[in-house]
Amino acid sequence: MFIAVLTAVNLSVKNFGEFEFWFALLKVAAIVGFLLVGAALLFGWLPGVQSPGLSNFTGAGFAPAGFAGIATALFVVAFAFGGTEIVSVAAAETAEPARSVRTAVRTVLWRILVFYIGAIFVIAAVVPVGSAGLRIPFAAVLDAAGMPGAATAITMVAVVALLSALNANLYGASRMAYSLAERGEAPRLLASVSRARVPVVAVLASVAFGVVTVVLELAFPAMVMPVLLNIVGSTCLLVWTSALLAQLALRLRADRERTELPLRMPGFPWLTCCGLLILAAIFTVGFIGEDSRPQLLSTFGLVALLVAANWLHHRNRKGAPVVEASDGAKEPVLID
């Protein structure tokens, strides 16, 4: 039912934006409320509730698995930070793309610091390591604050957050498929658009992939989901690395050719190089951890296969024989 509704939403750019607005508003309101309750709990402002203080950070329970545990956790949570790059994809369908990207990117840093890091700090401070509450951490914090009814509410908000993620990822996946098809790197059918310029076939193909994964998860319980989460985390790191490398090369070329750019990132190239160094450190830590190493190697192997397939595809296109068309023009004949 959810997939059917969100498929209909994604078949209209206007509906997608409207749904995401309300999804985001609900999520932000819930997280702000959670942070306020967490702050009140930690500062001892709640009557009849003892504050845990910062004991979880100073005792032996902090990072019980040591450095290897931190390495594994990096890849488990990396997928949660993926998605900010969809800003540039969605901006292409706005009235003022440059202004939209500039406004969105400038707010990303403080949003991550407040909503991501702030919420995790509260959870880590309140819920002890090894506690059963870590299975439902937001609800566990609210229970510790003496608000059991709010735990059910925050669980419902989590469901809304998942639906929002599904909505956004259907949008991103369909636009990427459409972009690949436009460049001749995916079946041309995926580039078909409606009168409203929505890539309908790409949306339906993305939905079909989601349905298949749900069926596989039902057929092979607890096997498909962990693999997908791991692949997404390491793939996000590779996507960010390739984006930084591309930005480094293209910005240097643009500056060399004195090309006017609608947006110019400040701190170039040092900020880009700093990002690459941080990602290199995360990859290094990932290869040290026994649990994260197979995930990285499998992701690199998959990317290598895609690169090889793409290289062969372009080689075949360049090597296609040229014949003379009916109007006298020469056109390449692409052979599948």
Secondary structure, DSSP 8 states (H G I E B T S, - for coil): -HHHHHHHHHT-HHHHHHHHHHHHHHHHHHHHHHHHHHHHHHTT-STT----TTHHHHSTTSSTTHHHHHHHHHHHHHHHHTTTTHHHHHHTTSS-HHHHHHHHHHHHHHHIIIIIIHHHHHHHHHS-TT-GGGGSHHHHHHHHTT-HHHHHHHHHHHHHHHHHHHHHHHHHHHHHHHHHHHTTSS-GGGG---TT---HHHHHHHHHHHHHHHHHHHHSTTTHHHHHHHHHHHHHHHHHHHHHHHHHHHHHHHHHTT---S---TTTTHHHHHHHHHHHHHHHHHHHSTTHHHHHHHHHHHHHHHHHHHHHHHHHHHT--EEE-TTS-EEE----
